[in-house]
Each structure stands twice: as C-alpha cells, then as structure tokens.
Amino acid sequence: MITPLTLPKANLRLQKIKGVVHVRCIVRKKDLVCTSEEWVRQHFIHYLINDRKIPLGLIASEYPLTYNGRVKRADIVVFNKHQIPVLIVECKAPKITLNEETLFQIAQYNFDLDVDYLCLTNGIDHVYSEINRENGNLRYLTEIPMGITD
C-alpha cells in the first residue's frame, strides 16, 4: 500500500483507525483510508501546493462531474483564480500502467470540464499534456507549467 513514489516527499499525516491506515486529506479536511491510489493522490496534492505553488483553495479532490448522464469523480481538479477549471489530474495506483485506456478516462472527464491541461500519474510515472484548442491535439510537457492558476 505505501509504495515509494517519484514525487517529492510529502508531509502526510498517517494514523491507524481500527487497525486500518488512514491519511489526512488537506483538501477535503478529513481522514481517508490510505489505499494505493489515495497514497498517490495525497502526494500529488502536496506536489501541486509545494512544488508548483498552486494555492490549496484552488484544488478540489474527488471533484464530481457528469459524463454521458453519469456522475463521475475526477481525482484532482485545479481551478484558476476566476474559479475556472484549468487542470485535471487522474491518479492511479503505482501498479497500474499508464496507457491509452487510462488517458481516455481523463479525456472523457474533459468533455465536462474543458481544461487546458491534463495529468495522468501513478506516482511513479507521470504524463503531463496541454490541449491545443485549435486542433484538439495533445502537446506533451515535462511538468505542469508554473502560473496556470493566474
């Protein structure tokens, strides 16, 4: 469950509740069962705040959206200072391989949110991309650009 990741070390609050490890989500302000995917999500939230300098108040976790009439949840959505979504982050467990199928999931979420940036991570591998508004193609990036919330 607690796999070493290639993300910067995060100051996570872990505790056992009834024998199960929980992690504190600073976005949702509650303790969550520390599944492999939650481990990645919480590390990525801290990465966004500490390394990419995104204010906590512009980050949503488990953000509800509608796709094909069904309610889904994006792992992480980042908003700009005008409360317009600019980035969707899809987190997978470290053992999940990032491929076209996982990229398709995040692309579906973007039909509802219409962001400029997408990120797919399993905590070890990370795919960052910017959507070209003119042709819909993806331009792959080495990291999330600074200042996306301005």
N, C-alpha and C positions, 0 to 999 in steps of 0.2 A: 504494500500500500504506500509506504513512504519511500519512494524511489528518488535517488539523487537526480536532479534536473540540470539542464544547461542554462537555466535562468539565474539571475543574481540571487544570492542568499536573501531570504525574506524573514523578517522578524514576526513569525506567525505564533499565535497563542494556541497551544495544543493542550487538551486536557482529556482525561478519561471520564466518561459519564456512563455509569452502569457497565463498566468493562469495555466500552467502545470509545475509540479515539475520536475526538471532535476537534474541529479547527474553527477559530473565530473569524467570521467574515466581517471585515471592516466596512463593507458597503451596505450589507443587509443588517449589520449590527446584531448578529446572533450566532450561536454555535451550531455548526453543521457537522454531520457525520463526515469524517475525513476519508472519503473514497479516493481512489486514484485520480479520478477526474477533478474532484474538488481540490485535491492537493495541487494539481496543475493550475486550476482556476485562481486559487488564492495566491500562488506565487506570481501569476501573470498580473493580477490586480496590483500587487506590490511593485512589480516591474513598471507598470504604467505610471504609478504615482512617483516612485523614487527615481527611476531612470529616464522616463520620458516626460516627467514633470507635468503630468495631467492631474488637475485638481480632483480630489476624491468626490466632490459634489457633481462632477460631470461624468461619473462612471455608474452604470447600472449593471447589476448581476442578475442572471436569470430573467432577462427582460422579455415580457410577453409580447407576442406579435401574431398576426393571422396570416396563414398561407393556405390557399385553396379551401378557405372556410374553416380551417382547423387552427386551434390555438397552439402555438409552439412557443419555445423559450430560447432566446439567444443567450449564450453563456455570459458574454460581456458586450455591452454597447457603450460606446463613448460618444458624448454629445459635445457640440461646440458651446461657446458662451451664450449663444442665442437659443440653446436647447434643441438644436437640430442634430440628428444622429450623423456622425462622420466615420465611425469605425465599428465593425462587428468583429468580435473575436470568438472563434469556436474552439473550445478546449476538449481535448481527447485524453484518455488515459495514456501513460507512456508506452504501453504495449501496443497501442493502436497505430498502425501505419497510416501516414498521411498520404492520400491518393486522390484520384479524381472523384471517387464517391464521397469522400469527406469534404472535398472542395465544393461539390454540387450541393451539399446540405447548406453550407454558408451562402452560396449563391441564391438558393431559394429564399432564405431569410431576407436577402437584399431586395427582393421584389417588393417587400413591405416597407423596408426602411430606407432604401435608396441612398446608401452611403458612398463615400469616395474611396474608402479603404477597407480591406478585408485582411484578417489574420487567422491563420489556422495553426494550432500548436498542440503538441502532445507533451510539452515540457522539455523535450529533448531536441526535436526538430521543429522549426518554425517557418511558415510560409507567409510572407508579407506581400501585399499587392495593392496597387492603385488602379481604380477603374477609369478607363478612358471614356469620358462622357460622349465623345463623338461617335466612336465605333463599338463601344461596349467591351473592348478587349482589356485584358489584364496586363499591367506592366509590373513585373516582379521587382521588389525592393529588398535591400539588405536589412532594413529595420523600419519601424514606424517613424515617420518624419516628426521632427520637433515642431511644435506650433500648430498642430492640426485642430486644436480647440479655439484658436484665435478668431 
